[in-house]
Amino acid sequence: MRITVKIIVALIIASSQLFAGGLVHVEIKARSGDATYLLFIKYELILSKCNLDYFREINKLPEDLNLIRDKVYKLPVLVYNYNSVSIRSTIGNKDLTLAKKIQAYNEAMLKKGLRKVDYRKDNILWVPYDYMNCSMPSTTGSTGTMVCPILGEAHKNIRIRDNRLTGCVYYIVAGHGGPDPGAMGKYNGHTLCEDEYAYDIALRMTQNLLEHGATVYVINRDKNDGIRDAAILEPDNDEVFYRNKRIPLNQVSRLDLACSVINELYQVNKKQGVKKQRVINLHLDSRGSGQRVDMFFYYKAASNEGKELAIALKNTIEEKYNHHQKSRGYQGSVKPRNLHMLRKTVPVSVFIELGNIRNSADQKRFILKENRQAVANWLVDGLIKEN
């Protein structure tokens, strides 16, 4: 997502700490919709309830916090007239630790190119709203909290446990969706649809990745279906691609659109200096009902990094099975394959088949919430090892 930064400043400075006319905020011009989460990450703002509520209030945003392309928004970052003496006297707070934190923030924004001039030269000081107005998390070992609404009401509040994946970008693609439910199986009179179970595991992976500081793009999105714990995940067809793009019925058009969404985001992140970007494609296989299969992995033949990623994931799954079910055995595999989502996406990609949706034994991997969570946990453990 490209954001143009514009600081609203009045040239007439009042004697108060802020610019004349009350509170002044850093402003941005949104170049794409549905981007609040990415915007906060870009400006290193904590996705806390306090921060998000304030962001919603100052911009009169709807509950879903969607942004409109080309509209100007105020960030929860206050603009002070730096008095050329000290940060503490400028903001009227004697806390030295706070002053050093504000200084570090301004220097970080300058280093990232989001500020063009050092605050000591242009006398414009940026102060994140939450530094002085929100109660920060105090949980031991926590590096902060954030809110991710796509995960659903019960799971949207994320505690960031560590920074092991900070700087890494993941594009999570749950197979099919919209008009295409994907593979289908029968279970106790119910129809199991590939897109619903792949999506639930995708969201669980997203939650885990965020807890480790990663940046995550959920490519297939359903605003009504967060993480669900039911065994039978009722099918629907209201999924869209990232930025509310309608999912086409035609398979080639659908795959091309998914790839273009990912590739566009890849280029934006690459320009911002992101070194590690990965695409994780999640699917459920459809074979004869009597054929049980283990998770297996595909990569693009020409991609050594893709092969290494697939091997790291496969080895992690095998280690988990050997630990938790020593007598079970594991027959997963890693192979190159010329699949559209591997061939057409620019970032390093892996295509994962999670099991046979028509096999009664494999179905337990999907219908039990504990198993869906285990699959997500193990795959994220593999991504951490690959990192």
Secondary structure, 3 states (H helix, E strand, C coil): CCEEEEECCCCCCCCCCECCCCCCEEEEEECCCCCHHHHHHHCCCCCCHHHHHHHHHHHCCCCCCCCCCCCEEEEEEEEEECCCCCHHHHHCCCCHHHHHHHHHHHHHHHHCCCCCCCHHHHCEEEEECHHHHCCCCCCCCCCCEEECHHHCCCCCEEECCCCCCCCEEEEEEECCECCECCCEEEECCEEEEHHHHHHHHHHHHHHHHHHCCCEEEECEECCCCCCCCCCCCCCCCCCEECCCEECCCCHHHHHHHHHHHHHHHHHHHHHCCCCEEEEEEEEEECCCCCCCCCCEEEECCCCHHHHHHHHHHHHHHHHHHHHHCCCCCCCCCEEECCCHHHHCCCCEEEEEEEEECCCHHHHHHHHCHHHHHHHHHHHHHHHHHHC
